[in-house]
């Protein structure tokens, strides 16, 4: 989900996410509008591989 001006651009993944969990859409919208910070993904296995 990306915001361009006043327009929201949705992807197929956004639609699937909404069909599986409407709360996920609410969280995505809160991030887009600045109400929440985008979650940081931390994967220790990926970090080990990078090292």
C-alpha positions as CSV (number, residue, x, y, z in Angstrom):
1,X,0.0,0.0,0.0
2,X,1.5,3.3,-1.1
3,X,0.1,6.8,-1.0
4,X,0.6,9.1,-3.9
5,X,-0.8,12.5,-3.1
6,X,-4.4,11.9,-2.0
7,X,-4.6,8.6,-3.8
8,X,-3.9,5.1,-2.3
9,X,-2.3,2.5,-4.5
10,X,-3.2,-1.0,-3.5
11,X,-1.5,-4.2,-4.5
12,X,-2.8,-7.7,-4.8
13,X,-1.1,-8.5,-1.5
14,X,-3.1,-5.8,0.1
15,X,-6.3,-7.3,-1.1
16,X,-5.3,-10.8,0.1
17,X,-4.2,-9.3,3.5
18,X,-7.6,-7.6,3.8
19,X,-9.5,-10.8,2.9
20,X,-7.6,-12.7,5.6
21,X,-7.5,-10.0,8.3
22,X,-9.3,-6.7,8.1
23,X,-7.4,-5.5,11.1
24,X,-4.2,-5.7,9.0
25,X,-5.8,-3.2,6.6
26,X,-6.5,-0.8,9.6
27,X,-2.8,-1.1,10.7
28,X,-1.6,-0.4,7.1
29,X,-3.8,2.7,6.9
30,X,-2.5,3.9,10.3
31,X,1.0,3.6,9.0
32,X,0.2,5.4,5.8
33,X,-1.5,8.3,7.6
34,X,1.3,8.5,10.2
35,X,-0.5,7.2,13.2
36,X,1.9,4.3,13.6
37,X,5.5,3.6,12.8
38,X,6.2,0.9,10.2
39,X,7.2,-2.3,12.0
40,X,10.9,-3.2,11.8
41,X,11.5,-6.8,10.7
42,X,14.2,-8.5,12.6
43,X,15.3,-12.0,11.4
44,X,18.3,-13.4,13.4
45,X,18.9,-16.1,10.7
46,X,19.1,-13.5,8.0
47,X,21.4,-11.4,10.2
48,X,23.7,-14.4,10.7
49,X,23.8,-15.1,7.0
50,X,24.7,-11.4,6.3
51,X,27.6,-11.7,8.7
